[in-house]
Structure formats: C-alpha cells, structure tokens
Amino acid sequence: MVQTHFSSYTAMMSDYSEPMIHQLMQTAVILIDDGFRIQWVNDAAEALLGQSLRRLNEHNISDVLIAGDVTEALLAHCFEQKGQWQLEEATLVTAQDEWRDCSVSLNYQHLEQQPVILIEIMCARDQLGIKKEYQLLDQNKVSLSMVRNLAHEIKNPLSGLRGAAQLLSRKVPETLQRFTDVIVAEADRLQQLVDRMLTPAKVEPRQQMNVHELTERAINFIQLQPQSAITLIRDYDPSLPELFVAKEQVYQALLNLLNNACEALSQSGSIILRTRAVHQHSIGPKQYRLMARIDVEDNGPGISDELKDVIFFPTISGKQSSGLGLGIAQSLIRQNDGIIEFESAAGKTCFSIFLPISVLQKEQDDE
C-alpha cells in the first residue's frame, strides 16, 4: 500500500487535467472532513461506492460505508490522534457490495486550515480481477492465432477434396453418384465452418444502438428452439445509454453464450439475462470510466475446475461440440473493445460481456 499525503494530490490536481488524474489514481481515494462528510472522491472510489462524486458530496461517510471496519468511531479516533493508521484485511460493506481483504490507509491532514482524513482503499478483488483480465486477453490472442491457422490449413485441401468429388461424380455410374453428392455436401458444410472460424478477422462497421435490441433479438431466437422447461428471465437496466458497436458481432457473441447456457441446463433450469452499468472497469492496461455489462447467468452444474483456465481456447469444451463458440465470442467482443469474463460454481455460472460507454456520450445523456 502506498502511503500518500494530501499535498501529493493537490499538486497532481494542479499539474494535470481531470482525465489524467482519473488514469493515475487506481486506488480508491475518499476525502472527509471532521464532520465525517465526503468532500471528494476519485473514479475508483465512485466505482467502489456505486455513486458519483456529485451524489456523494457532503454525504456522511456512514451513509455509503454502511458496515465494516471503517466506522465513525475509528475516524473520530483518527481525528483526535492526528496521525496515520493502516488496516489490513479490512471489510467494507456498501449498499451494492461487500468487500473483504481490503487494505485501508487513514491519513490525517490539514487542507486550508481544515482538518481532513484521506482514506485510501485497495481491495484484493481489484488485483485478482486485473490478473484475470490479462489472462483472458492472452487467451484471446492465442485463440485467434490457432483458429486462423487451423482454418487456413483446412481450406486448401478441402477445396481439393470438393473438386475431386465433383470430377469423380462425372465418371461413376448414376447409382453411385449419391456417394459423391454426400462428399460434396459435407465439403460445403466444412467450408461454412471454416468461414465461421475466420469471421473474427472481418471488420464490421459500428453504429449507435440500444443493447436491449440485441438481447431481445437473441431471446426471440432462443425461444424458437424447443428448450423443454428452461425459463428465460429478463433483468434489464432501462437507463443504459446506447452503445457504439458492431451489432452483428455483439449479437453473435451473445447468442453463443445463450446457446451454451441452454446446453448446460440440458432439459430444465433458468437463465437470467441481465444488463447493468459498471463504473471504473479495466481491460488489461486500459481503464474505462463507464461500461455496459451483459450477464448470461444459468443455474446449471457449473464449469469444471480443469476447464476454467482454458475455457476460451479453441477446441476446449465441456460438452459434445467443437468448442469454438466461446473463443469466437471472445474474439468478436474484443473487436468492439470489450471483454467476456465469467464466474462459475455449482448451481451458478455467469458469463459477462463488458462493452465501453464513452464518457462524452454519457454526459450528453445526463443533460
């Protein structure tokens, strides 16, 4: 945990523009006065508390940190002692979430003769999440390379096989032509599969659109298939702004996730399709202030532990199929600057599509 005095932050604010400050501050920072009122927070703190600075300003810290180890009694003691404190493996509870194993630093300072405390928070979940996202990015690069190489290796001999079958059909008796017809038909089917494997390499123009148009389209397609006792549940955030995406790519990725969830449930169960706004989410080295999250959650048996670290690699699957669906879905979402993450345990598996929402776009929507 880096111990930082408030003077460092004031210098930073005077030397950099606001967007630069958001990029530099990865730790959640909250500034409170001696009345325990919030005076300032950075983007990471907005994400932690689930509210913007505009809404948090002048609110009591206990209104947002409703339980846990950072209490008004502890803060009052810090003001009395006028020092610095460090809490390891602390627990913080907000209205949206519970954060465990946090490192919390409390620094007493004076700001324009006013006593304040600078609270710095780093959650273990943040570090684990960043590591996981880098692993997913690496998997996607390997998947793209493997899939494209495999497709190119198959394409040439497949064309030769089809051509030979067509020539052979002219020489064999009519009673045997049905066999050459089967060869040609199967070669055409394999050609379509190869084209699908190469699909992530194609560039599709982006456009503004409501993400719920895609979710409803995917649900309508799934409902046309006989799924026995599978229940589809919508849990939408209607306030999500429009996204600037290649809609067919995002739709295909979402459809792959829904199909996988249906196959995991087999004959019965439920699937929740959920949309939410997510603040301050990182994809590898890049941090996004606001993203849309689309969850596909099922109550199936879960993903086995041996598959969790390789689930997005091509030809990896827990079912009787090619295993290409998740790798292609990840590639399609990456082309839209997003990522697919997942969590799985017995009785609950959730794949989440994260797609950026531009800050400028969100500010225009707020106006």
N, C-alpha and C positions, 0 to 999 in steps of 0.2 A: 504493500500500500504506500503510495507516495504522499508524504506529508507536505501540504501546500498552504502557504499563508494567503490571506485575502489580498495582500498587496500584489501578489503574483497575478491574481485575477483582474484587479483593477488595471494593472499595466497591460495585460493582454487585451482588455476591452478597449483601451485607448489606442493600441497599436494595430489592431486587426478589425476587419469588418465583421458583422454578426455571423455570416455564413462560415467564416474561417474559425470563429470561436466554437461553433457547433461541431466542427470537424475535430478540433483539438481536444475537446473535453469528452473523453469516453466514460469517465467516472460520473455517477450521478452526484450533482452538487446542489445543495439547498442552503439558502442563507436565511436565518431567522433573527428577529430582534429579541429584546429581553421580555417582550410580552408573548413570546412564542409564535409570533405572526410571521408568515412566509413573506420575504421581501424579494427574493429572486431564486429562480431555478434554471438549470441548463436543460438541453434537449433530453439528455439521458435521464434526468430526474422527472421530466414530463412523462417519459415512457414508463418509468418505474411507478409513478403515482397515477398514471392513466388520465391526467388532466393537463391542460395548457397553463402556461405562466399567467395568462390573463385571468383564468378562473381561480388559480391558486393564490394570486397576490392578495396579501392581507388576511388570508385564512389562517386559522390556528393549525399548527403542525399536527395536533392530535385529531384534527378533522380528516386528515388524509392518511397518517400513520395511526390506524385505529387500535392497533395492538402490537405487541412485540417488545423488544429490549430498549428501543429509543422512546423513553417516556418523558413527560413534562417534569417529573421528579428528578430524573437524571439530568435533564437540560438545566433545571434550576440549580442543581449542584454545580454544574459546569460554570454557570454564570457567577456563582458565589466564589468558586475557587480560582477562576480566571486562568485556566490552564488548557492543556490538551489531553484528550482521552482517546484510547483505541479499543474498540470492541471487536473481537474475533468470533467467528461462528455465531453471529447475531441473527435473530429472527425479526423480520419486519412484515407486518400484515397491513395491506391496503384493502380498499373496497373491492378491488379486482383480483387480487392475488395474495399469496403468502410466499415470502422469500426467506429461504434458510441459508445458513452458512455464508452470511454476508460479513464483509469487513467494513466497519464503520469508524470513521475518524471524526472527532468533535474538536474544533479549534476555536478558542475564544479570541476575538479580535475587537478592535475599535474602528468604526467607519464613521468619519466625520463626527467624532466625539460620542458616537452612539455605540454601546456595547452590542455585539452581534456574535452569533456562533455559526461557523461554516461547517456544515455536515457533508462529508464525502462518503459515498456508498459504492462499494464494488461487490457485486453478487457473483458467487461461484457459477451460477447458471449462465451468466454472461460469457465467461471464459469457455465453458463447455460448449455453448451454442456457437461461438466463433470457430472453435476447433472442428465442430461437426460440419459447419458450412464449408470450411476449406476442404474437408474430406469429400463432401458432395461435389464441389467444383472439380476436384481432381478426378473423381469417378466419372463425371460428365465428359471430361477431356478424353479419358481412356475409352469410354463408351463410343464417343463419336469416331475416334480413330479405328477401333475394332469393327464397328458396324460398317463404316465406309469401305475399309479394306476388304471385309468379307463380301460386301455387295459387289465390288469391282472384280474380285476373284471369281465370283459365281457367274457374272454377267456374260463373259465371253464364251465359256464352254456351254452355257445354257443356250445361247444363240446358235451355236454349232449343233447342239442336240436337236433343237427345234427344226433347223434347216435340214438335217439328215433325215428326220422323221417325215418331213414333207416330201423329200425326194423318194424315200422308201415307199411312201403311200402310192406313188405312181407306178411302182414296179410290182407290188404284191397283188394277189388276187383280191377281188372285191370282198370276199368273205373274211379276209384278214385286215382289211382297212380300218376296222373298228379299233384294232390294237394301236395302229399308228395314230388314229384320231385321239386316243387316250393320251399317248405320249405328247402330242401337240398341245392338247388341252392342259395337261399338267405342267408343261413347259411355260405356257402362258400364265398359269397361276403362280408359278415360281417367279416369273418376270415381274408380276404385280407385287410380290413380296419384296423383291429386290428394290423396286421403285419406292416402296414404302420405307425401306431401310435407308434410302438416300434422301427421303423427304426433308429431314432436318437441314440439309445443305441448301435448300431452296429459300430464297428471300421473299417474304410476303409483305406487301405494304401495310403500314399500320393506319388505324383510324380511331376516332373517338367513339366509345360505345359504353353502354351500361352493362356491367358484368353480369347482372341478373338476366339479361337476354341470353347469355351463353349458358347459365345454369339451368334456365327453364328449357332451353333447346335440348340440353343433354338429358334432363329428366324426361322430357317427352319421348326421346329416342329410347331410353331405358324402359319406360313403361310400355312401349310397343312389344317388348320381348316378354315371353312367359317366364315370370320370376317366382312363381308359386306364392309363398307367404312373405315375401320381402316387402317391408314398408319403407317408403321414402319420406323423410321429414325435412321440411324447409325451415331454416333459421337464418333469416336474412337481416342485414343492416341496411335499411332503405336510404340512409343518409350518405352512403358511399358515393363519391363523385365518379364521373365517367373515367375510364381508363383509355390510354393511348396504346393500343396493342394490335397485333396481327390476329384478328379474331378467329380465323380458322385454325391457327396453330394452338391458341389457348383452348379452343373448343375441343380439338383432338386430344390434347393432354388431359383435360377434364374428363372426357369420355373414357379414356383409358383407365383413369383412376376409378370411375364409377363401375366400369366393367369388372375391374379387379375386385372391387368390394363385393359385387354381386356374386362372383365366382367363389370368393372366400366364404360367403354366407351359405352357399350351396342352395338349400331349399327354403330356409326361413331365417328371419332376423330383421334388423332395421339399419338403415343408412341415413345419417344426418348430413345434409348439405348446408354448410354454414358460411356466412360472409361477415367479415369484420375489418375495421381499420386498425392498423398496427403502427405505433409510433416508434421511431428510432430503432430500426432493424438493419443489421449489417448483412451484406452478402460478400464474403471474403473481405478484401481491404476496403470496400466501399460501403459507406453508411448512408441509409436513406431516412429522411426525416418522417416520411409517411408512406405506408404501403397498404395495399389491399391483400387480405388473406382469404383464400377459399379453402375450406376444410371439407374433406370427404371422410367421414367417420363411420365405421361399422362396428358391430358388437360380435364379430366373429372370433375364431380361436386365436388370432394374433399371428405374427411372423416369428418363425423360429430364430433363436439366438444366432445360429450359424449363418443365417442369411442376412441379418440386419446390416452388417458392414459392407455387403456386396450387392444389395438388392437392386441398385441402379445399373449394375454392369449388364451388358447384353448376354443373352442365353442363360441368365440366372433367374430361376422361377421356383416358387413353392408349389406350382400346380402343373398339370399336364399341358404345357404350351411352350411356345418358342422362347418365352421370357424376354421378348423385345419391347413389350409395352411400356414398362417403367423407364427404360433407358431412352426410348424415343420421346416419351412425355417430358423427361427432364431436359432433353436437348431442345425441344420446342419452347419450353418456358424460359430456358437460358437465352434463347434468341430474342426474347422480349424483356431482357434484363432482370428476370426474376429467378426463382429457385423453388424446387419442391423439397420439403422436409417431411419427416414422419416420426411418429412415436407409436410404439406398439407394445401391448401386453395382452394377456389372456382376457378376452371379453371386450377389448377396445383397441382398435387400430385407427389412427388418424393420419392421413396424408394431407399436407397443407401446401397450397400454391401461394407464393408471395409474389406480388407484382407492384412495381413502384407507382406512386401517385405523385406527380410533380407538385412542389410547394407552391409555385405560381398558380397552378390550376386550383389547388385547394383554397388559396387566399381569394381567388375570384369567386369560388362557390360560396365562401363565407360572406362576401359582400352582398 
